[in-house]
């Protein structure tokens, strides 16, 4: 029998909902039998803009209105400071939640979210879409299976001038965002660190926050198994972005944004393999394109499809709240180790002012 239509709500109608969730929901609607029936945003203008994609959705002005409407799944894509309050209320009302990263601005809030999900028996999923990239899943298989031997070191780097079309100042307001580039973009990298390598035994971390939000940060992470790695993030500096992991028998590399591609080199050989991890789209009921592989958009649909199936009890949830909490704890550990990063472009007087400001606001 076909599944009963699942009523879905979107909480927060800004850029991430407009650019990613709306197209994914539209693509998945007929395949998974879901319907967007409610939209919530403090800005009526943003809500009306998103309603163009879902003309039958009701515009509501209170979170409390969603459960009585029969909503089974809410996508929470509001500013991070509101995540915990909104998710806890929805879960308590019997509504499952897919919460955008970062799941909260504090570990305590995230723990309350996980506890409420357990108490209510509802799904709490976290939007870490890179878990659905075939290339990064294959990295996990190579590491776990020791296909290239033991890990020796790794480098994870992402940098560029931020071009995110933010529709509110929340991303750059410490009271609303909780953290800068490490908590935002870094949520993906910290999740991969834990997924691939486990919990670091030692953290050396520095950034340029000086009491505000960091635009640049870097960390050295050391592990009990004897290897270490570097993490570098920036919202304003352009450098070679990508991931590289060195093993006893070779290395693997991933270029940012290539959901299906990996580069593999072998020790003591000039051979470099650069290949695509193809997957039949029809098998997952994804839209067919002229390329028989998974794009970023397809991976976003895969994430949403997994959450819908988990709410129905048909699949195991790939990214539960406990996974988001783990990454948030690692970010918090980095912030606790924070020191001022070197900024050689500053003059001597500016360097002195930066040190003073950093000490004053720690």
Secondary structure, 3 states (H helix, E strand, C coil): CCCCCEEEEEECCCHHHHHHHHHHHHHHHHHHCEEEEEEECCCHHHHHHHHCCCCCCEEECCCCHHHHCCCCEEEECCCHHHHHHHHHHHHHCCCEEEEECCCCCCHHHHHHHHHHHHHHCCCEEEECHHHHCHHHHHHHHHHHCCCCCCEEEEEEEEECCCCCCCCCHHHHCHHHHCCCCCCCCHHHHHHHHHHHHCCCCEEEEEECCCCCCCCEEEEEEECCCCCEEEEEEECCCCCCCEEEEEECCEEEEEECCCCCEEEEEECCCCCEEEEECCCCCHHHCCCCCCCCCCCHHHHHHHHHHHHHHHHCCCCCCCCEHHHHHHHHHHHHHHHHCEEECCCCCCCHHHHHHHHHHHHHHC
